[in-house]
């Protein structure tokens, strides 16, 4: 599906009289954040971007649990907190709801960093595990009006991840080890949920600025 067609589909969601929540899911490096940002920019001020990554557990808590080496796996997120936020956003009773944001420069979530006013008709949330139907993740999908699964070339996706890890401090060997290790295991988990999406599409990363 073309980017223009995706934008028209998002416009239809934003035109509803009630708050709608669009989920964008895909493997690490598939382009979820770029597509979500493009939709929000296109629809501004009628849309807000609320990434699932804001619910990463803090590094200190991951160290305590012994999960720091698997950061990004399903059990390294505050799933209950994410579900609670989606419920509040769906109800749209509060004047403003604040969401956390993951800051890659510090590799930590920052609380109350994203403001979502009540009159914004479309919330775009994106992440790896929106379609996971195991444990507490199963509560996410019923709170979303549509979920789009984004696919991309595996080689392009892995190379993007390697460059991302290098940009945030890893050397080349460590970046490749993480992309082909922890990231790849997470990608396989995400791919197993593909069939639950309302729409499966790909977007050429070259269309994004």
C-alpha contacts under 8 A as a table, 3 or more apart, distances in Angstrom:
res1	aa1	res2	aa2	distance
1	X	5	X	6.29
1	X	6	X	6.84
1	X	201	X	5.81
1	X	202	X	6.72
1	X	203	X	7.37
2	X	5	X	5.18
2	X	6	X	6.40
2	X	203	X	6.88
3	X	6	X	5.08
3	X	7	X	6.20
3	X	203	X	6.66
3	X	207	X	7.98
4	X	7	X	5.04
4	X	8	X	6.29
5	X	8	X	5.10
5	X	9	X	6.32
6	X	9	X	5.07
6	X	10	X	6.24
7	X	10	X	5.01
7	X	11	X	6.07
7	X	39	X	6.33
7	X	42	X	7.58
8	X	11	X	4.92
8	X	12	X	6.33
9	X	12	X	5.20
9	X	13	X	6.64
10	X	13	X	5.13
10	X	14	X	6.31
10	X	22	X	7.96
10	X	39	X	7.19
11	X	14	X	5.03
11	X	15	X	6.16
11	X	43	X	7.17
12	X	15	X	5.11
12	X	16	X	7.01
13	X	16	X	5.74
13	X	20	X	6.31
13	X	122	X	6.85
14	X	19	X	7.77
14	X	20	X	6.81
14	X	46	X	6.88
14	X	47	X	7.38
14	X	121	X	5.36
14	X	122	X	5.04
15	X	121	X	7.46
16	X	19	X	7.12
16	X	20	X	7.32
16	X	121	X	7.26
17	X	121	X	7.62
18	X	121	X	6.62
19	X	89	X	7.92
19	X	90	X	6.30
19	X	91	X	7.90
19	X	92	X	6.98
19	X	120	X	7.31
19	X	121	X	4.61
19	X	122	X	5.90
19	X	123	X	7.69
20	X	90	X	7.07
20	X	121	X	6.13
20	X	122	X	4.97
20	X	123	X	6.37
20	X	144	X	7.61
20	X	145	X	6.20
21	X	90	X	7.17
21	X	122	X	5.77
21	X	123	X	4.77
21	X	124	X	5.91
21	X	125	X	7.20
21	X	143	X	7.57
21	X	144	X	5.20
21	X	145	X	5.49
21	X	146	X	7.10
22	X	122	X	7.25
22	X	123	X	6.22
22	X	124	X	4.84
22	X	125	X	6.19
22	X	144	X	6.00
22	X	145	X	5.91
22	X	146	X	5.15
22	X	147	X	5.98
22	X	148	X	7.87
23	X	124	X	5.98
23	X	125	X	4.96
23	X	126	X	5.45
23	X	127	X	7.92
23	X	130	X	7.05
23	X	144	X	6.30
23	X	145	X	7.74
23	X	146	X	6.07
23	X	147	X	4.41
23	X	148	X	6.24
24	X	32	X	6.11
24	X	36	X	7.28
24	X	124	X	7.45
24	X	125	X	6.33
24	X	126	X	4.50
24	X	127	X	6.59
24	X	130	X	7.81
24	X	147	X	5.58
24	X	148	X	4.86
24	X	149	X	6.05
24	X	150	X	7.13
25	X	32	X	6.45
25	X	126	X	5.72
25	X	127	X	5.29
25	X	128	X	5.38
25	X	129	X	6.95
25	X	130	X	6.28
25	X	131	X	7.60
25	X	147	X	6.99
25	X	148	X	6.10
25	X	149	X	4.89
25	X	150	X	6.18
26	X	30	X	5.76
26	X	31	X	7.75
26	X	32	X	6.52
26	X	127	X	6.98
26	X	128	X	5.53
26	X	149	X	5.49
26	X	150	X	5.05
26	X	151	X	6.51
26	X	187	X	7.80
26	X	190	X	6.43
26	X	191	X	7.44
27	X	30	X	5.45
27	X	128	X	5.91
27	X	150	X	7.94
27	X	151	X	7.76
27	X	186	X	7.20
27	X	187	X	4.56
27	X	188	X	7.74
27	X	190	X	5.75
27	X	191	X	6.94
28	X	128	X	6.86
28	X	157	X	7.53
28	X	161	X	7.40
28	X	183	X	6.51
28	X	186	X	7.50
28	X	187	X	6.15
29	X	32	X	7.53
29	X	157	X	5.04
29	X	158	X	7.00
29	X	160	X	6.19
29	X	161	X	5.72
30	X	150	X	6.38
30	X	151	X	6.08
30	X	152	X	5.65
30	X	157	X	5.80
31	X	34	X	5.30
31	X	35	X	6.21
31	X	150	X	7.21
31	X	152	X	7.85
31	X	203	X	7.91
31	X	205	X	6.93
32	X	35	X	5.33
32	X	36	X	6.12
32	X	126	X	6.18
32	X	127	X	7.11
32	X	150	X	6.85
33	X	36	X	5.08
33	X	37	X	6.01
33	X	51	X	7.73
33	X	126	X	6.73
34	X	37	X	5.18
34	X	38	X	6.14
34	X	208	X	6.79
35	X	38	X	5.04
35	X	39	X	6.23
35	X	208	X	7.79
36	X	39	X	5.21
36	X	40	X	6.26
36	X	49	X	6.56
36	X	124	X	6.27
36	X	125	X	7.41
36	X	126	X	7.03
37	X	40	X	5.15
37	X	41	X	6.07
37	X	49	X	6.73
38	X	41	X	5.13
38	X	42	X	6.06
38	X	208	X	7.44
39	X	42	X	5.06
39	X	43	X	6.16
39	X	47	X	7.82
40	X	43	X	5.19
40	X	44	X	5.66
40	X	45	X	7.72
40	X	46	X	7.67
40	X	47	X	5.15
40	X	48	X	5.89
40	X	49	X	6.43
40	X	124	X	7.45
41	X	44	X	5.20
41	X	45	X	7.93
43	X	46	X	5.39
43	X	47	X	5.82
44	X	47	X	5.68
44	X	48	X	7.86
45	X	48	X	7.67
45	X	120	X	7.24
46	X	120	X	5.08
46	X	121	X	5.81
46	X	122	X	6.31
47	X	120	X	5.78
47	X	121	X	6.37
47	X	122	X	4.64
47	X	123	X	5.55
47	X	124	X	7.00
48	X	116	X	6.50
48	X	120	X	7.16
48	X	122	X	6.59
48	X	123	X	4.97
48	X	124	X	6.03
49	X	123	X	6.08
49	X	124	X	4.88
49	X	125	X	5.91
50	X	99	X	6.95
50	X	101	X	7.79
50	X	114	X	7.32
50	X	123	X	6.88
50	X	124	X	6.05
50	X	125	X	4.74
50	X	126	X	7.12
51	X	54	X	6.03
51	X	101	X	7.02
51	X	124	X	7.85
51	X	125	X	5.05
51	X	126	X	5.07
51	X	127	X	6.42
52	X	55	X	5.91
52	X	56	X	7.99
52	X	82	X	7.02
52	X	125	X	6.47
52	X	126	X	5.79
52	X	127	X	5.11
53	X	56	X	5.56
53	X	101	X	6.89
53	X	102	X	5.60
53	X	109	X	7.71
53	X	127	X	6.62
54	X	99	X	7.49
54	X	100	X	4.75
54	X	101	X	4.12
54	X	102	X	4.43
54	X	109	X	5.27
54	X	110	X	7.17
54	X	111	X	7.83
55	X	77	X	5.45
55	X	78	X	5.27
55	X	79	X	7.14
55	X	81	X	7.14
55	X	82	X	6.39
55	X	100	X	6.88
55	X	101	X	7.70
55	X	102	X	7.53
55	X	109	X	6.80
56	X	72	X	7.40
56	X	76	X	6.22
56	X	77	X	4.47
56	X	78	X	6.35
56	X	102	X	7.29
56	X	108	X	7.41
56	X	109	X	6.33
57	X	61	X	6.30
57	X	62	X	6.41
57	X	76	X	5.79
57	X	77	X	5.15
57	X	78	X	6.07
57	X	108	X	7.98
57	X	109	X	7.58
58	X	61	X	5.33
58	X	62	X	6.33
58	X	108	X	5.93
58	X	109	X	6.75
59	X	62	X	4.93
59	X	63	X	6.09
59	X	68	X	6.69
59	X	107	X	7.98
59	X	108	X	6.88
60	X	63	X	5.08
60	X	64	X	6.26
61	X	64	X	4.95
61	X	65	X	6.20
62	X	65	X	5.08
62	X	66	X	5.91
62	X	67	X	4.96
62	X	68	X	4.81
62	X	71	X	7.57
62	X	76	X	6.98
63	X	66	X	4.97
63	X	67	X	6.17
63	X	68	X	5.39
64	X	67	X	7.82
65	X	68	X	7.85
66	X	69	X	7.69
67	X	70	X	5.31
67	X	71	X	6.45
67	X	76	X	6.96
68	X	71	X	5.23
69	X	182	X	7.96
70	X	73	X	5.76
70	X	76	X	7.53
70	X	182	X	6.01
71	X	76	X	5.89
71	X	182	X	7.91
72	X	76	X	6.00
72	X	77	X	7.53
72	X	182	X	7.87
72	X	183	X	7.58
72	X	186	X	7.41
73	X	76	X	5.54
73	X	77	X	7.75
73	X	182	X	7.66
73	X	186	X	5.99
74	X	77	X	6.33
74	X	129	X	7.10
74	X	186	X	7.92
78	X	81	X	5.38
78	X	82	X	6.48
79	X	82	X	5.07
79	X	83	X	6.19
79	X	136	X	6.39
79	X	137	X	6.48
80	X	83	X	5.14
80	X	84	X	6.09
80	X	136	X	6.83
81	X	84	X	5.08
81	X	85	X	6.21
82	X	85	X	5.12
82	X	86	X	6.25
83	X	86	X	5.14
83	X	87	X	6.22
83	X	139	X	6.69
83	X	140	X	5.89
84	X	87	X	5.12
84	X	88	X	6.35
85	X	88	X	5.11
85	X	89	X	6.15
85	X	99	X	7.37
86	X	89	X	5.01
86	X	90	X	6.01
86	X	140	X	7.77
86	X	143	X	6.55
87	X	90	X	5.09
87	X	91	X	6.18
87	X	143	X	6.72
88	X	91	X	5.17
88	X	92	X	6.20
88	X	93	X	7.41
88	X	94	X	7.84
88	X	97	X	7.56
89	X	92	X	5.18
89	X	97	X	7.08
89	X	123	X	7.91
90	X	143	X	7.13
92	X	95	X	7.78
92	X	118	X	5.60
93	X	118	X	7.11
94	X	97	X	6.41
94	X	118	X	6.30
95	X	117	X	5.94
95	X	118	X	5.07
96	X	115	X	6.45
96	X	116	X	5.52
96	X	117	X	4.36
96	X	118	X	5.65
97	X	115	X	5.93
97	X	116	X	5.18
97	X	117	X	6.47
97	X	118	X	7.56
98	X	112	X	4.81
98	X	113	X	6.70
98	X	114	X	5.44
98	X	115	X	4.65
98	X	116	X	6.17
99	X	111	X	6.63
99	X	112	X	4.93
99	X	113	X	6.02
99	X	114	X	4.95
99	X	115	X	6.49
99	X	116	X	7.68
100	X	109	X	6.40
100	X	110	X	5.43
100	X	111	X	4.18
100	X	112	X	4.87
100	X	113	X	5.20
100	X	114	X	6.19
101	X	109	X	5.42
101	X	110	X	5.28
101	X	111	X	6.55
101	X	112	X	7.53
101	X	113	X	5.69
101	X	114	X	6.67
102	X	107	X	7.07
102	X	108	X	5.76
102	X	109	X	4.03
102	X	110	X	6.09
103	X	106	X	5.77
103	X	107	X	5.70
103	X	108	X	5.67
103	X	109	X	5.88
103	X	110	X	6.92
104	X	107	X	4.52
104	X	108	X	6.88
104	X	168	X	7.24
105	X	168	X	6.71
110	X	113	X	6.17
112	X	115	X	7.29
116	X	120	X	7.01
117	X	120	X	5.79
118	X	121	X	7.90
120	X	123	X	7.41
126	X	130	X	7.61
127	X	130	X	6.33
128	X	186	X	7.97
128	X	187	X	7.96
128	X	190	X	6.04
129	X	132	X	5.16
129	X	137	X	7.21
129	X	190	X	6.30
130	X	137	X	7.17
130	X	140	X	6.04
130	X	141	X	6.11
130	X	147	X	7.91
131	X	137	X	7.73
131	X	138	X	7.46
131	X	140	X	7.40
131	X	141	X	5.92
131	X	147	X	7.99
131	X	190	X	7.91
131	X	193	X	5.67
131	X	194	X	7.67
131	X	196	X	6.44
131	X	197	X	7.22
132	X	137	X	5.72
132	X	138	X	6.03
132	X	190	X	7.49
132	X	193	X	6.05
133	X	137	X	5.90
133	X	138	X	4.07
133	X	139	X	7.80
134	X	137	X	5.76
134	X	138	X	5.43
135	X	138	X	5.99
136	X	139	X	5.93
136	X	140	X	7.96
137	X	140	X	5.60
137	X	141	X	7.97
138	X	141	X	6.45
139	X	142	X	6.22
139	X	143	X	7.34
140	X	143	X	5.61
140	X	144	X	7.07
141	X	144	X	5.42
142	X	145	X	7.71
144	X	147	X	6.87
146	X	197	X	7.82
146	X	198	X	6.11
147	X	197	X	5.36
147	X	198	X	5.47
147	X	199	X	6.72
148	X	197	X	5.73
148	X	198	X	5.93
148	X	199	X	4.74
148	X	200	X	5.90
148	X	201	X	7.30
149	X	194	X	6.43
149	X	197	X	5.88
149	X	198	X	7.79
149	X	199	X	6.09
149	X	200	X	4.73
149	X	201	X	6.26
150	X	200	X	6.16
150	X	201	X	5.27
150	X	202	X	5.31
150	X	203	X	7.36
151	X	200	X	7.36
151	X	201	X	6.10
151	X	202	X	4.82
151	X	203	X	7.57
152	X	156	X	7.29
152	X	157	X	6.61
152	X	202	X	5.86
152	X	203	X	7.23
152	X	204	X	7.75
153	X	156	X	5.23
153	X	157	X	6.05
154	X	157	X	5.02
154	X	158	X	6.12
155	X	158	X	5.30
155	X	159	X	6.14
156	X	159	X	5.18
156	X	160	X	6.11
157	X	160	X	5.20
157	X	161	X	6.34
158	X	161	X	5.08
158	X	162	X	6.22
158	X	179	X	6.29
158	X	180	X	7.50
159	X	162	X	5.04
159	X	163	X	6.23
160	X	163	X	5.20
160	X	164	X	6.06
161	X	164	X	4.95
161	X	165	X	6.16
161	X	175	X	7.79
161	X	179	X	5.97
162	X	165	X	5.26
162	X	166	X	6.25
162	X	172	X	7.39
162	X	175	X	5.08
162	X	176	X	5.56
162	X	179	X	6.03
163	X	166	X	5.05
163	X	167	X	6.10
163	X	175	X	7.56
164	X	167	X	5.07
164	X	168	X	6.44
165	X	168	X	5.16
165	X	169	X	6.53
165	X	170	X	5.60
165	X	175	X	5.24
166	X	169	X	5.30
166	X	170	X	4.66
166	X	171	X	5.74
166	X	172	X	6.37
166	X	175	X	5.97
167	X	170	X	7.30
170	X	173	X	7.93
170	X	174	X	5.75
170	X	175	X	5.52
171	X	174	X	5.41
171	X	175	X	5.99
172	X	175	X	5.04
172	X	176	X	6.15
173	X	176	X	5.31
173	X	177	X	6.13
174	X	177	X	5.00
174	X	178	X	6.18
175	X	178	X	5.31
175	X	179	X	6.15
176	X	179	X	5.04
176	X	180	X	5.94
177	X	180	X	5.34
177	X	181	X	5.67
178	X	181	X	4.94
178	X	182	X	5.47
178	X	183	X	6.13
179	X	182	X	6.47
179	X	183	X	4.87
179	X	184	X	6.15
180	X	183	X	6.16
180	X	184	X	5.12
180	X	185	X	7.99
181	X	184	X	5.31
181	X	185	X	6.29
182	X	185	X	5.27
182	X	186	X	6.34
183	X	186	X	5.14
183	X	187	X	6.11
184	X	187	X	4.87
184	X	188	X	6.27
185	X	188	X	5.23
185	X	189	X	6.48
186	X	189	X	5.06
186	X	190	X	6.29
187	X	190	X	5.05
187	X	191	X	6.10
188	X	191	X	5.05
188	X	192	X	6.42
189	X	192	X	5.43
189	X	193	X	7.18
190	X	193	X	5.47
190	X	194	X	6.95
191	X	194	X	5.27
192	X	195	X	7.48
193	X	196	X	5.79
193	X	197	X	7.64
194	X	197	X	5.83
194	X	200	X	7.64
197	X	200	X	6.57
203	X	207	X	7.72
204	X	207	X	5.89
205	X	208	X	5.71
206	X	209	X	7.51
